[in-house]
């Protein structure tokens, strides 16, 4: 992700989530220098409540190397008190670049020498 705006993945919640540690694995292919921000949001109706945020600057490795660059970090987040219709949102965005796809989540997993991105929720 780079120029062009954020991307989101939405998940329908089925239960409350306790306060605790959220862990994001966001391995990605980097094609240009980019500042990536990942947000976890709790969406109720049209209101988004922030749960966790991570940020990282990436530089490409050069050449034609399209191996994934690793990203894994944890952050504390508040509890989510479930109500029907609530959604959990994972949003990512890239800034500081003019390239439309400077950060691409690693959908190839080990084939690209990385992991497929995922989010680990508190238990």
WOPE-V425667 format. One record per backbone hydrogen bond with DSSP energy under -0.5 kcal/mol. NH is the residue of the N-H (numbers start at 1). CO is the residue of the C=O. If there is no record, write none. Layout:
BEGIN
nh = [NH & NH]
co = [CO & CO]
END
This chain:
BEGIN
nh = [2 & 3 & 5 & 7 & 9 & 11 & 13 & 17 & 20 & 22 & 23 & 24 & 25 & 26 & 26 & 28 & 29 & 31 & 31 & 32 & 34 & 35 & 36 & 36 & 37 & 38 & 39 & 40 & 41 & 41 & 42 & 43 & 43 & 44 & 44 & 45 & 47 & 48 & 49 & 51 & 52 & 54 & 56 & 58 & 65 & 66 & 68 & 69 & 73 & 75 & 77 & 80 & 81 & 82 & 86 & 87 & 88 & 89 & 90 & 91 & 91 & 92 & 93 & 94 & 95 & 102 & 104 & 106 & 107 & 109 & 111 & 112 & 113 & 114 & 118 & 120 & 121]
co = [100 & 99 & 2 & 92 & 90 & 88 & 86 & 80 & 77 & 75 & 120 & 73 & 118 & 24 & 71 & 69 & 104 & 29 & 102 & 102 & 58 & 95 & 34 & 56 & 93 & 54 & 91 & 52 & 39 & 89 & 49 & 41 & 87 & 42 & 47 & 43 & 44 & 46 & 42 & 40 & 40 & 38 & 36 & 34 & 62 & 64 & 112 & 28 & 24 & 22 & 20 & 17 & 79 & 80 & 83 & 43 & 11 & 41 & 9 & 39 & 89 & 7 & 37 & 2 & 35 & 99 & 29 & 27 & 105 & 106 & 108 & 109 & 110 & 109 & 25 & 23 & 119]
END
